[in-house]
Amino acid sequence: MFYYDEHNPPHFHAEYSGNKALVDIQKSTVIKSSLPKKQLKLVLAWTELHKDELMQNWELAKINAELNQIKPLQ
């Protein structure tokens, strides 16, 4: 999830069953998280797979443009 009034570093918000994480896109690292370990590992793996797409969405969010869909892990 991206918000249009975000701040650096480039990051996104993930949520699972009411637990949340804040993930640095460029480093594929956790800034803050309450996600269970298993789900957090999946989010970080997904981040690595889609880093370019996530950065593109970050840039789109900065100019209030429509974001692109990114495929979930299968």
HTML snippet that shows the backbone in 3Dmol.js (N, CA, C, O; Angstrom):
<script src="https://3Dmol.org/build/3Dmol-min.js"></script>
<div id="view" style="width:600px;height:400px;position:relative"></div>
<script>
const pdb = `
ATOM      1  N   MET A   1       0.847  -1.163   0.000  1.00  0.00           N
ATOM      2  CA  MET A   1       0.000   0.000   0.000  1.00  0.00           C
ATOM      3  C   MET A   1       0.903   1.239   0.000  1.00  0.00           C
ATOM      4  O   MET A   1       1.873   1.314   0.754  1.00  0.00           O
ATOM      5  N   PHE A   2       0.577   2.181  -0.833  1.00  0.00           N
ATOM      6  CA  PHE A   2       1.283   3.452  -0.896  1.00  0.00           C
ATOM      7  C   PHE A   2       0.318   4.558  -0.510  1.00  0.00           C
ATOM      8  O   PHE A   2      -0.885   4.470  -0.758  1.00  0.00           O
ATOM      9  N   TYR A   3       0.857   5.585   0.090  1.00  0.00           N
ATOM     10  CA  TYR A   3       0.076   6.777   0.384  1.00  0.00           C
ATOM     11  C   TYR A   3       0.667   7.923  -0.422  1.00  0.00           C
ATOM     12  O   TYR A   3       1.874   7.956  -0.660  1.00  0.00           O
ATOM     13  N   TYR A   4      -0.159   8.846  -0.837  1.00  0.00           N
ATOM     14  CA  TYR A   4       0.280   9.915  -1.718  1.00  0.00           C
ATOM     15  C   TYR A   4       1.046  11.039  -1.013  1.00  0.00           C
ATOM     16  O   TYR A   4       1.583  11.917  -1.687  1.00  0.00           O
ATOM     17  N   ASP A   5       1.111  11.037   0.292  1.00  0.00           N
ATOM     18  CA  ASP A   5       1.852  12.082   1.005  1.00  0.00           C
ATOM     19  C   ASP A   5       3.040  11.489   1.755  1.00  0.00           C
ATOM     20  O   ASP A   5       3.371  11.941   2.850  1.00  0.00           O
ATOM     21  N   GLU A   6       3.682  10.478   1.170  1.00  0.00           N
ATOM     22  CA  GLU A   6       4.759   9.753   1.836  1.00  0.00           C
ATOM     23  C   GLU A   6       6.053  10.548   1.906  1.00  0.00           C
ATOM     24  O   GLU A   6       6.218  11.578   1.253  1.00  0.00           O
ATOM     25  N   HIS A   7       6.941  10.042   2.704  1.00  0.00           N
ATOM     26  CA  HIS A   7       8.254  10.625   2.958  1.00  0.00           C
ATOM     27  C   HIS A   7       9.311   9.589   2.603  1.00  0.00           C
ATOM     28  O   HIS A   7       9.004   8.403   2.481  1.00  0.00           O
ATOM     29  N   ASN A   8      10.546  10.027   2.436  1.00  0.00           N
ATOM     30  CA  ASN A   8      11.657   9.110   2.172  1.00  0.00           C
ATOM     31  C   ASN A   8      12.034   8.367   3.441  1.00  0.00           C
ATOM     32  O   ASN A   8      11.754   8.868   4.530  1.00  0.00           O
ATOM     33  N   PRO A   9      12.646   7.219   3.358  1.00  0.00           N
ATOM     34  CA  PRO A   9      13.078   6.499   2.163  1.00  0.00           C
ATOM     35  C   PRO A   9      11.876   5.864   1.459  1.00  0.00           C
ATOM     36  O   PRO A   9      10.809   5.705   2.053  1.00  0.00           O
ATOM     37  N   PRO A  10      12.062   5.502   0.181  1.00  0.00           N
ATOM     38  CA  PRO A  10      10.980   4.822  -0.540  1.00  0.00           C
ATOM     39  C   PRO A  10      10.561   3.553   0.214  1.00  0.00           C
ATOM     40  O   PRO A  10      11.391   2.701   0.528  1.00  0.00           O
ATOM     41  N   HIS A  11       9.285   3.449   0.492  1.00  0.00           N
ATOM     42  CA  HIS A  11       8.795   2.312   1.278  1.00  0.00           C
ATOM     43  C   HIS A  11       7.330   2.050   0.935  1.00  0.00           C
ATOM     44  O   HIS A  11       6.675   2.832   0.245  1.00  0.00           O
ATOM     45  N   PHE A  12       6.847   0.927   1.441  1.00  0.00           N
ATOM     46  CA  PHE A  12       5.425   0.630   1.315  1.00  0.00           C
ATOM     47  C   PHE A  12       4.928   0.031   2.618  1.00  0.00           C
ATOM     48  O   PHE A  12       5.712  -0.386   3.470  1.00  0.00           O
ATOM     49  N   HIS A  13       3.618  -0.002   2.754  1.00  0.00           N
ATOM     50  CA  HIS A  13       2.955  -0.549   3.933  1.00  0.00           C
ATOM     51  C   HIS A  13       2.325  -1.881   3.551  1.00  0.00           C
ATOM     52  O   HIS A  13       1.663  -1.990   2.519  1.00  0.00           O
ATOM     53  N   ALA A  14       2.534  -2.885   4.381  1.00  0.00           N
ATOM     54  CA  ALA A  14       1.908  -4.191   4.180  1.00  0.00           C
ATOM     55  C   ALA A  14       1.041  -4.492   5.401  1.00  0.00           C
ATOM     56  O   ALA A  14       1.332  -4.053   6.513  1.00  0.00           O
ATOM     57  N   GLU A  15      -0.025  -5.246   5.170  1.00  0.00           N
ATOM     58  CA  GLU A  15      -0.922  -5.581   6.272  1.00  0.00           C
ATOM     59  C   GLU A  15      -1.390  -7.019   6.126  1.00  0.00           C
ATOM     60  O   GLU A  15      -1.672  -7.489   5.023  1.00  0.00           O
ATOM     61  N   TYR A  16      -1.470  -7.714   7.268  1.00  0.00           N
ATOM     62  CA  TYR A  16      -1.946  -9.093   7.304  1.00  0.00           C
ATOM     63  C   TYR A  16      -2.658  -9.311   8.635  1.00  0.00           C
ATOM     64  O   TYR A  16      -2.049  -9.186   9.697  1.00  0.00           O
ATOM     65  N   SER A  17      -3.925  -9.631   8.576  1.00  0.00           N
ATOM     66  CA  SER A  17      -4.722  -9.910   9.779  1.00  0.00           C
ATOM     67  C   SER A  17      -4.575  -8.834  10.854  1.00  0.00           C
ATOM     68  O   SER A  17      -4.441  -9.146  12.038  1.00  0.00           O
ATOM     69  N   GLY A  18      -4.601  -7.578  10.440  1.00  0.00           N
ATOM     70  CA  GLY A  18      -4.510  -6.493  11.400  1.00  0.00           C
ATOM     71  C   GLY A  18      -3.099  -6.141  11.818  1.00  0.00           C
ATOM     72  O   GLY A  18      -2.895  -5.132  12.493  1.00  0.00           O
ATOM     73  N   ASN A  19      -2.113  -6.946  11.435  1.00  0.00           N
ATOM     74  CA  ASN A  19      -0.704  -6.641  11.720  1.00  0.00           C
ATOM     75  C   ASN A  19      -0.130  -5.890  10.530  1.00  0.00           C
ATOM     76  O   ASN A  19      -0.514  -6.129   9.384  1.00  0.00           O
ATOM     77  N   LYS A  20       0.789  -4.984  10.813  1.00  0.00           N
ATOM     78  CA  LYS A  20       1.304  -4.122   9.757  1.00  0.00           C
ATOM     79  C   LYS A  20       2.826  -4.145   9.703  1.00  0.00           C
ATOM     80  O   LYS A  20       3.501  -4.469  10.680  1.00  0.00           O
ATOM     81  N   ALA A  21       3.342  -3.791   8.529  1.00  0.00           N
ATOM     82  CA  ALA A  21       4.783  -3.658   8.342  1.00  0.00           C
ATOM     83  C   ALA A  21       5.060  -2.464   7.452  1.00  0.00           C
ATOM     84  O   ALA A  21       4.253  -2.113   6.591  1.00  0.00           O
ATOM     85  N   LEU A  22       6.187  -1.858   7.665  1.00  0.00           N
ATOM     86  CA  LEU A  22       6.695  -0.782   6.843  1.00  0.00           C
ATOM     87  C   LEU A  22       8.010  -1.303   6.263  1.00  0.00           C
ATOM     88  O   LEU A  22       8.923  -1.653   7.010  1.00  0.00           O
ATOM     89  N   VAL A  23       8.110  -1.356   4.922  1.00  0.00           N
ATOM     90  CA  VAL A  23       9.249  -2.008   4.266  1.00  0.00           C
ATOM     91  C   VAL A  23       9.980  -1.028   3.356  1.00  0.00           C
ATOM     92  O   VAL A  23       9.370  -0.365   2.518  1.00  0.00           O
ATOM     93  N   ASP A  24      11.289  -0.947   3.534  1.00  0.00           N
ATOM     94  CA  ASP A  24      12.154  -0.139   2.673  1.00  0.00           C
ATOM     95  C   ASP A  24      12.290  -0.860   1.338  1.00  0.00           C
ATOM     96  O   ASP A  24      12.732  -2.008   1.299  1.00  0.00           O
ATOM     97  N   ILE A  25      11.917  -0.205   0.251  1.00  0.00           N
ATOM     98  CA  ILE A  25      11.918  -0.845  -1.068  1.00  0.00           C
ATOM     99  C   ILE A  25      13.334  -1.087  -1.568  1.00  0.00           C
ATOM    100  O   ILE A  25      13.646  -2.193  -2.007  1.00  0.00           O
ATOM    101  N   GLN A  26      14.186  -0.092  -1.512  1.00  0.00           N
ATOM    102  CA  GLN A  26      15.518  -0.204  -2.087  1.00  0.00           C
ATOM    103  C   GLN A  26      16.392  -1.218  -1.362  1.00  0.00           C
ATOM    104  O   GLN A  26      17.189  -1.911  -1.994  1.00  0.00           O
ATOM    105  N   LYS A  27      16.251  -1.312  -0.056  1.00  0.00           N
ATOM    106  CA  LYS A  27      17.074  -2.235   0.733  1.00  0.00           C
ATOM    107  C   LYS A  27      16.385  -3.565   1.000  1.00  0.00           C
ATOM    108  O   LYS A  27      17.015  -4.504   1.486  1.00  0.00           O
ATOM    109  N   SER A  28      15.094  -3.654   0.685  1.00  0.00           N
ATOM    110  CA  SER A  28      14.291  -4.842   1.014  1.00  0.00           C
ATOM    111  C   SER A  28      14.454  -5.212   2.484  1.00  0.00           C
ATOM    112  O   SER A  28      14.678  -6.371   2.833  1.00  0.00           O
ATOM    113  N   THR A  29      14.335  -4.202   3.329  1.00  0.00           N
ATOM    114  CA  THR A  29      14.460  -4.416   4.762  1.00  0.00           C
ATOM    115  C   THR A  29      13.244  -3.856   5.488  1.00  0.00           C
ATOM    116  O   THR A  29      12.496  -3.036   4.955  1.00  0.00           O
ATOM    117  N   VAL A  30      13.073  -4.316   6.698  1.00  0.00           N
ATOM    118  CA  VAL A  30      11.949  -3.902   7.533  1.00  0.00           C
ATOM    119  C   VAL A  30      12.302  -2.617   8.272  1.00  0.00           C
ATOM    120  O   VAL A  30      13.343  -2.529   8.924  1.00  0.00           O
ATOM    121  N   ILE A  31      11.438  -1.637   8.163  1.00  0.00           N
ATOM    122  CA  ILE A  31      11.588  -0.411   8.938  1.00  0.00           C
ATOM    123  C   ILE A  31      10.886  -0.593  10.279  1.00  0.00           C
ATOM    124  O   ILE A  31      11.405  -0.221  11.332  1.00  0.00           O
ATOM    125  N   LYS A  32       9.695  -1.174  10.210  1.00  0.00           N
ATOM    126  CA  LYS A  32       8.881  -1.411  11.404  1.00  0.00           C
ATOM    127  C   LYS A  32       7.894  -2.513  11.064  1.00  0.00           C
ATOM    128  O   LYS A  32       7.363  -2.552   9.954  1.00  0.00           O
ATOM    129  N   SER A  33       7.641  -3.424  12.024  1.00  0.00           N
ATOM    130  CA  SER A  33       6.709  -4.506  11.717  1.00  0.00           C
ATOM    131  C   SER A  33       6.128  -5.147  12.962  1.00  0.00           C
ATOM    132  O   SER A  33       6.774  -5.255  14.005  1.00  0.00           O
ATOM    133  N   SER A  34       4.873  -5.570  12.807  1.00  0.00           N
ATOM    134  CA  SER A  34       4.221  -6.430  13.798  1.00  0.00           C
ATOM    135  C   SER A  34       3.706  -7.695  13.109  1.00  0.00           C
ATOM    136  O   SER A  34       2.918  -8.444  13.686  1.00  0.00           O
ATOM    137  N   LEU A  35       4.159  -7.933  11.862  1.00  0.00           N
ATOM    138  CA  LEU A  35       3.747  -9.129  11.125  1.00  0.00           C
ATOM    139  C   LEU A  35       4.379 -10.381  11.733  1.00  0.00           C
ATOM    140  O   LEU A  35       5.492 -10.322  12.256  1.00  0.00           O
ATOM    141  N   PRO A  36       3.677 -11.508  11.667  1.00  0.00           N
ATOM    142  CA  PRO A  36       4.303 -12.778  12.058  1.00  0.00           C
ATOM    143  C   PRO A  36       5.501 -13.065  11.142  1.00  0.00           C
ATOM    144  O   PRO A  36       5.525 -12.631   9.990  1.00  0.00           O
ATOM    145  N   LYS A  37       6.493 -13.801  11.663  1.00  0.00           N
ATOM    146  CA  LYS A  37       7.728 -14.067  10.917  1.00  0.00           C
ATOM    147  C   LYS A  37       7.494 -14.653   9.533  1.00  0.00           C
ATOM    148  O   LYS A  37       8.116 -14.220   8.562  1.00  0.00           O
ATOM    149  N   LYS A  38       6.608 -15.629   9.435  1.00  0.00           N
ATOM    150  CA  LYS A  38       6.361 -16.289   8.149  1.00  0.00           C
ATOM    151  C   LYS A  38       5.851 -15.284   7.109  1.00  0.00           C
ATOM    152  O   LYS A  38       6.338 -15.259   5.979  1.00  0.00           O
ATOM    153  N   GLN A  39       4.897 -14.478   7.479  1.00  0.00           N
ATOM    154  CA  GLN A  39       4.322 -13.504   6.559  1.00  0.00           C
ATOM    155  C   GLN A  39       5.336 -12.414   6.216  1.00  0.00           C
ATOM    156  O   GLN A  39       5.378 -11.935   5.082  1.00  0.00           O
ATOM    157  N   LEU A  40       6.140 -12.028   7.183  1.00  0.00           N
ATOM    158  CA  LEU A  40       7.161 -11.017   6.925  1.00  0.00           C
ATOM    159  C   LEU A  40       8.193 -11.532   5.919  1.00  0.00           C
ATOM    160  O   LEU A  40       8.622 -10.787   5.038  1.00  0.00           O
ATOM    161  N   LYS A  41       8.589 -12.786   6.044  1.00  0.00           N
ATOM    162  CA  LYS A  41       9.526 -13.372   5.076  1.00  0.00           C
ATOM    163  C   LYS A  41       8.930 -13.367   3.670  1.00  0.00           C
ATOM    164  O   LYS A  41       9.632 -13.089   2.698  1.00  0.00           O
ATOM    165  N   LEU A  42       7.647 -13.672   3.561  1.00  0.00           N
ATOM    166  CA  LEU A  42       6.983 -13.640   2.257  1.00  0.00           C
ATOM    167  C   LEU A  42       6.947 -12.227   1.686  1.00  0.00           C
ATOM    168  O   LEU A  42       7.175 -12.038   0.491  1.00  0.00           O
ATOM    169  N   VAL A  43       6.667 -11.245   2.515  1.00  0.00           N
ATOM    170  CA  VAL A  43       6.638  -9.856   2.063  1.00  0.00           C
ATOM    171  C   VAL A  43       8.021  -9.435   1.564  1.00  0.00           C
ATOM    172  O   VAL A  43       8.130  -8.776   0.531  1.00  0.00           O
ATOM    173  N   LEU A  44       9.070  -9.809   2.286  1.00  0.00           N
ATOM    174  CA  LEU A  44      10.417  -9.429   1.870  1.00  0.00           C
ATOM    175  C   LEU A  44      10.822 -10.131   0.579  1.00  0.00           C
ATOM    176  O   LEU A  44      11.492  -9.529  -0.261  1.00  0.00           O
ATOM    177  N   ALA A  45      10.429 -11.395   0.403  1.00  0.00           N
ATOM    178  CA  ALA A  45      10.708 -12.115  -0.845  1.00  0.00           C
ATOM    179  C   ALA A  45       9.979 -11.438  -2.005  1.00  0.00           C
ATOM    180  O   ALA A  45      10.550 -11.252  -3.080  1.00  0.00           O
ATOM    181  N   TRP A  46       8.724 -11.073  -1.783  1.00  0.00           N
ATOM    182  CA  TRP A  46       7.931 -10.386  -2.800  1.00  0.00           C
ATOM    183  C   TRP A  46       8.569  -9.042  -3.158  1.00  0.00           C
ATOM    184  O   TRP A  46       8.595  -8.648  -4.324  1.00  0.00           O
ATOM    185  N   THR A  47       9.079  -8.350  -2.147  1.00  0.00           N
ATOM    186  CA  THR A  47       9.745  -7.061  -2.375  1.00  0.00           C
ATOM    187  C   THR A  47      10.932  -7.230  -3.322  1.00  0.00           C
ATOM    188  O   THR A  47      11.102  -6.439  -4.250  1.00  0.00           O
ATOM    189  N   GLU A  48      11.741  -8.243  -3.094  1.00  0.00           N
ATOM    190  CA  GLU A  48      12.900  -8.500  -3.957  1.00  0.00           C
ATOM    191  C   GLU A  48      12.466  -8.781  -5.395  1.00  0.00           C
ATOM    192  O   GLU A  48      13.086  -8.296  -6.341  1.00  0.00           O
ATOM    193  N   LEU A  49      11.410  -9.558  -5.553  1.00  0.00           N
ATOM    194  CA  LEU A  49      10.929  -9.914  -6.887  1.00  0.00           C
ATOM    195  C   LEU A  49      10.360  -8.712  -7.648  1.00  0.00           C
ATOM    196  O   LEU A  49      10.417  -8.674  -8.878  1.00  0.00           O
ATOM    197  N   HIS A  50       9.824  -7.752  -6.939  1.00  0.00           N
ATOM    198  CA  HIS A  50       9.099  -6.645  -7.571  1.00  0.00           C
ATOM    199  C   HIS A  50       9.689  -5.267  -7.252  1.00  0.00           C
ATOM    200  O   HIS A  50       8.986  -4.257  -7.294  1.00  0.00           O
ATOM    201  N   LYS A  51      10.978  -5.239  -6.935  1.00  0.00           N
ATOM    202  CA  LYS A  51      11.614  -3.984  -6.526  1.00  0.00           C
ATOM    203  C   LYS A  51      11.448  -2.874  -7.578  1.00  0.00           C
ATOM    204  O   LYS A  51      11.122  -1.739  -7.232  1.00  0.00           O
ATOM    205  N   ASP A  52      11.670  -3.198  -8.847  1.00  0.00           N
ATOM    206  CA  ASP A  52      11.545  -2.184  -9.903  1.00  0.00           C
ATOM    207  C   ASP A  52      10.117  -1.657 -10.002  1.00  0.00           C
ATOM    208  O   ASP A  52       9.900  -0.453 -10.146  1.00  0.00           O
ATOM    209  N   GLU A  53       9.154  -2.557  -9.925  1.00  0.00           N
ATOM    210  CA  GLU A  53       7.749  -2.145  -9.995  1.00  0.00           C
ATOM    211  C   GLU A  53       7.354  -1.299  -8.779  1.00  0.00           C
ATOM    212  O   GLU A  53       6.598  -0.334  -8.897  1.00  0.00           O
ATOM    213  N   LEU A  54       7.877  -1.678  -7.618  1.00  0.00           N
ATOM    214  CA  LEU A  54       7.591  -0.914  -6.404  1.00  0.00           C
ATOM    215  C   LEU A  54       8.179   0.489  -6.488  1.00  0.00           C
ATOM    216  O   LEU A  54       7.540   1.460  -6.082  1.00  0.00           O
ATOM    217  N   MET A  55       9.395   0.596  -7.013  1.00  0.00           N
ATOM    218  CA  MET A  55      10.004   1.917  -7.168  1.00  0.00           C
ATOM    219  C   MET A  55       9.231   2.759  -8.179  1.00  0.00           C
ATOM    220  O   MET A  55       9.086   3.969  -8.006  1.00  0.00           O
ATOM    221  N   GLN A  56       8.740   2.118  -9.227  1.00  0.00           N
ATOM    222  CA  GLN A  56       7.941   2.846 -10.208  1.00  0.00           C
ATOM    223  C   GLN A  56       6.671   3.374  -9.537  1.00  0.00           C
ATOM    224  O   GLN A  56       6.290   4.524  -9.757  1.00  0.00           O
ATOM    225  N   ASN A  57       6.022   2.556  -8.733  1.00  0.00           N
ATOM    226  CA  ASN A  57       4.823   3.010  -8.021  1.00  0.00           C
ATOM    227  C   ASN A  57       5.156   4.120  -7.022  1.00  0.00           C
ATOM    228  O   ASN A  57       4.355   5.031  -6.813  1.00  0.00           O
ATOM    229  N   TRP A  58       6.330   4.042  -6.409  1.00  0.00           N
ATOM    230  CA  TRP A  58       6.747   5.100  -5.489  1.00  0.00           C
ATOM    231  C   TRP A  58       6.803   6.446  -6.226  1.00  0.00           C
ATOM    232  O   TRP A  58       6.313   7.463  -5.736  1.00  0.00           O
ATOM    233  N   GLU A  59       7.411   6.418  -7.409  1.00  0.00           N
ATOM    234  CA  GLU A  59       7.518   7.639  -8.208  1.00  0.00           C
ATOM    235  C   GLU A  59       6.138   8.130  -8.655  1.00  0.00           C
ATOM    236  O   GLU A  59       5.884   9.334  -8.671  1.00  0.00           O
ATOM    237  N   LEU A  60       5.260   7.214  -9.012  1.00  0.00           N
ATOM    238  CA  LEU A  60       3.898   7.588  -9.404  1.00  0.00           C
ATOM    239  C   LEU A  60       3.146   8.210  -8.228  1.00  0.00           C
ATOM    240  O   LEU A  60       2.423   9.193  -8.396  1.00  0.00           O
ATOM    241  N   ALA A  61       3.317   7.640  -7.054  1.00  0.00           N
ATOM    242  CA  ALA A  61       2.636   8.166  -5.868  1.00  0.00           C
ATOM    243  C   ALA A  61       3.092   9.590  -5.556  1.00  0.00           C
ATOM    244  O   ALA A  61       2.298  10.420  -5.113  1.00  0.00           O
ATOM    245  N   LYS A  62       4.372   9.867  -5.790  1.00  0.00           N
ATOM    246  CA  LYS A  62       4.900  11.211  -5.516  1.00  0.00           C
ATOM    247  C   LYS A  62       4.238  12.283  -6.381  1.00  0.00           C
ATOM    248  O   LYS A  62       4.172  13.446  -5.983  1.00  0.00           O
ATOM    249  N   ILE A  63       3.746  11.897  -7.566  1.00  0.00           N
ATOM    250  CA  ILE A  63       3.100  12.879  -8.451  1.00  0.00           C
ATOM    251  C   ILE A  63       1.579  12.686  -8.485  1.00  0.00           C
ATOM    252  O   ILE A  63       0.889  13.212  -9.359  1.00  0.00           O
ATOM    253  N   ASN A  64       1.079  11.922  -7.516  1.00  0.00           N
ATOM    254  CA  ASN A  64      -0.359  11.666  -7.393  1.00  0.00           C
ATOM    255  C   ASN A  64      -0.960  10.997  -8.623  1.00  0.00           C
ATOM    256  O   ASN A  64      -2.114  11.251  -8.969  1.00  0.00           O
ATOM    257  N   ALA A  65      -0.187  10.149  -9.280  1.00  0.00           N
ATOM    258  CA  ALA A  65      -0.660   9.422 -10.456  1.00  0.00           C
ATOM    259  C   ALA A  65      -1.220   8.063 -10.034  1.00  0.00           C
ATOM    260  O   ALA A  65      -0.955   7.591  -8.929  1.00  0.00           O
ATOM    261  N   GLU A  66      -1.983   7.449 -10.913  1.00  0.00           N
ATOM    262  CA  GLU A  66      -2.540   6.127 -10.642  1.00  0.00           C
ATOM    263  C   GLU A  66      -1.406   5.109 -10.553  1.00  0.00           C
ATOM    264  O   GLU A  66      -0.480   5.122 -11.364  1.00  0.00           O
ATOM    265  N   LEU A  67      -1.492   4.232  -9.561  1.00  0.00           N
ATOM    266  CA  LEU A  67      -0.464   3.216  -9.347  1.00  0.00           C
ATOM    267  C   LEU A  67      -0.736   1.990 -10.206  1.00  0.00           C
ATOM    268  O   LEU A  67      -1.881   1.691 -10.546  1.00  0.00           O
ATOM    269  N   ASN A  68       0.340   1.288 -10.550  1.00  0.00           N
ATOM    270  CA  ASN A  68       0.232   0.049 -11.310  1.00  0.00           C
ATOM    271  C   ASN A  68      -0.035  -1.119 -10.374  1.00  0.00           C
ATOM    272  O   ASN A  68       0.430  -1.131  -9.235  1.00  0.00           O
ATOM    273  N   GLN A  69      -0.785  -2.097 -10.859  1.00  0.00           N
ATOM    274  CA  GLN A  69      -1.013  -3.320 -10.105  1.00  0.00           C
ATOM    275  C   GLN A  69       0.271  -4.147 -10.099  1.00  0.00           C
ATOM    276  O   GLN A  69       0.975  -4.212 -11.107  1.00  0.00           O
ATOM    277  N   ILE A  70       0.574  -4.776  -8.968  1.00  0.00           N
ATOM    278  CA  ILE A  70       1.730  -5.674  -8.871  1.00  0.00           C
ATOM    279  C   ILE A  70       1.201  -7.036  -8.438  1.00  0.00           C
ATOM    280  O   ILE A  70       0.433  -7.146  -7.482  1.00  0.00           O
ATOM    281  N   LYS A  71       1.623  -8.068  -9.156  1.00  0.00           N
ATOM    282  CA  LYS A  71       1.121  -9.415  -8.879  1.00  0.00           C
ATOM    283  C   LYS A  71       1.554  -9.894  -7.485  1.00  0.00           C
ATOM    284  O   LYS A  71       2.676  -9.636  -7.051  1.00  0.00           O
ATOM    285  N   PRO A  72       0.650 -10.591  -6.797  1.00  0.00           N
ATOM    286  CA  PRO A  72       1.009 -11.168  -5.495  1.00  0.00           C
ATOM    287  C   PRO A  72       1.865 -12.424  -5.690  1.00  0.00           C
ATOM    288  O   PRO A  72       2.007 -12.914  -6.810  1.00  0.00           O
ATOM    289  N   LEU A  73       2.428 -12.937  -4.606  1.00  0.00           N
ATOM    290  CA  LEU A  73       3.129 -14.219  -4.682  1.00  0.00           C
ATOM    291  C   LEU A  73       2.122 -15.306  -5.011  1.00  0.00           C
ATOM    292  O   LEU A  73       0.992 -15.282  -4.522  1.00  0.00           O
ATOM    293  N   GLN A  74       2.519 -16.234  -5.818  1.00  0.00           N
ATOM    294  CA  GLN A  74       1.632 -17.337  -6.198  1.00  0.00           C
ATOM    295  C   GLN A  74       1.952 -18.585  -5.405  1.00  0.00           C
ATOM    296  O   GLN A  74       1.307 -19.616  -5.591  1.00  0.00           O
TER     297      GLN A  74
END
`;
const viewer = $3Dmol.createViewer("view");
viewer.addModel(pdb, "pdb");
viewer.setStyle({}, {cartoon: {color: "spectrum"}});
viewer.zoomTo();
viewer.render();
</script>
